[in-house]
Amino acid sequence: MKWTIQQLNGLKSKGLTFDETLDLSDIKKIDPQIRDISPVRVIGEAIFSKNLISFPLEIKGEMTLPCSRSLIDVRFPFHLQVKEVFSLDDHAWISEDEEDDVHSVEGEAIDLVPYIMEHILLEIPLQLVSKEADEKGLQAGQDWELITEENKKDRIDPRLADLAKFFDKQ
C-alpha cells in the first residue's frame, strides 16, 4: 500500500484501483488492548485532481478485544468507509475546511498503512460487553459481589456482625 510520487503521476491517466489484504498484526504493539486482528481487506482507488490525490477506502476486518466486564475475548468486526487526501504540492491552496483533512507527502512516497491503522484504532469502542457476560449478568466473581439495594437491606456488614450478637444476649 505504498506508492512513489513518480508511480502515481504515471497512473494519472489510467487511474488506480486496488483490493488488498493486509497483515496488520503490528497494531497490537501500538494498543495492547487488541489481542488479535484478522487480515484486513482494503478496497480503494486513487482519484487525481490538480495537486491532490484522494484515496476513498473501504476497510474490513475483525479484531479480538477484552470484554469490559469479564475480560474474555470478544470478536469485534469493523467495516469502515474513509477518505485520505494527500497534497503533492506544499504550496497548493487548500480551503480552511479541508486543511485538517489533507496530508502533505513526506519523502517521495505515500504509504496508506499508518492511516489505515489509525482508523482501526479509532474504531475501538470504549466499552465492549460480550453476549455471555450480558446474559449471565455477572453478579459475582473472585473476591467481589454485586450488591443491589434489595440485597443491601438484608445484609449485615461482616465488620459489625459481632455487634448484632451483643444485643441478642441481653
N, C-alpha and C positions, 0 to 999 in steps of 0.2 A: 504494500500500500504506500509505496514511496516512488515518486517520480521527480526527475530533474526538470528544471525550468525549460531546458532545451527540448526534452522529450515532449513536454506539454505544449510548447509552441509548435512542434511538428504535428501534433494531433489536433490543432485548432480546426483544420478543415474537415477532418474525418469525424471528430468527436471521440469521446472516451466513455465507455461503459464498462462496468466490472461487477463481478459476482464472486466474491472470495470468502473462504472460511479461514478465520484466524485463530491461532492458539494464543490466548491472552492470559495464560496461567501466571505471568509475572505480576498481574494485578493483585494477587494475593500478598505480595510483598508490600504493596502500597497500602492496602487495607486488610489487616489480618482477620477482620470480621468475615471476609469472604473465604469460606472453607474450600470451595471448589467452583470451577466455572467450566461450562461445556465449550466446545469450539463455537466461536461467534461468527455468524454469517453476516457479511456486509454486502449490500447491493447498492450500487450508486452509479453516478455519472458525473462527468465534468462539463460544466457549462461555461463557455468562454464569452466574456463581454468586455471590450476595451482592455483595461489593465486588471480586470478582476477575473478570478476563477471561482465558480461556485460548485460545491460538491453536495448535492442533496443525497442523503444516505438513509438507508433502512438497515437497522441493526437488530438482529435477532439472536437470542441465546437464552441460557438458563444458568443461574448461579445458586450455590448452596450457601445459605445463611443460617445463623443460630436463631432458634425461637426465643422471643423476649421473655417468656415465662419459664420454659423448661430447658432451654439451651440445646434441644435436639435439632438435628439437621432439618431444614425446610428448603425444598426446591422452589426457587423464585424465578419464573420465566419473565423475560423482558422483550419488548418489541418497540423500538424507538424510531421515530422519523425526525431526523435532524438535518441541519444545513450548515456547512462550514464554508466561509468565504475567505479567499486569500487575495491580497493585493500584490501584483507583480512589480508595481512602481511605488517607491516610498513617497513620492511627491504627488501621487494621484489624489484628486479631490474626492472626498467621501463626506456625505452628509453627517451631521451630528447624531442622527438616529442610528445610522449604520456603523458609526465609528467603533463602538464596543464589540460589534459582531464581526469585524473584518480583521483578519490576522495578516501581519506582514510576513513575507517569506524570509526565513533565516537561513543563510547559506545559499546553496544552489539547488536545493531540493525541497519538495513538500512531502511530509510524512504525516499521514492521517491517523496512524495508530495511537499516538498520545491523545488526540482529540476524541477518538472512539472510546478509549479507556476512561477519559474524563466524563463522558456522557453516561457510561455504565456506572461509574462511581456515584454520580448524581442521582441515579435511579434507585439506589439502595434505600429502602424505607426506614424510617426512624424506629418503628416497632413492627415486628413480624411475628404473628402468633400461629403456631401450627394447628391444623384441624384437630389433631389428637389432644393437644393441651386445651383447646377451646371446648371440645366435647366433654372432657373429664372435669373441666372447671378447676382443676388443681387446687384442692383445698388444703393439702398438707405436703410437706416434703421432709427431708432430713433436717432436723433441728428447727423447723418452723411450721406454723399452722395459721391458716387464715381465720381470723376471729371476726364474726359479724356481730351486729348489735344484739341479735337474739341469743347467740352463744355467750356473749359477754355478760349478760344479766344472770345466767345460770352458773357461771364460773366463779370460783373463789381464787383469788390471787394466791399462788403457792407460797409466797413470802408471808402471807397473812393467815395461812391455814391453821397454824398453831394458835393464833389469837382467837379463832372461832371456837376452838375446843375449850378455851378458858371460860367462856360464858356458859358452856354446857355443864360444867362441873358444879356450878352454884345453883 
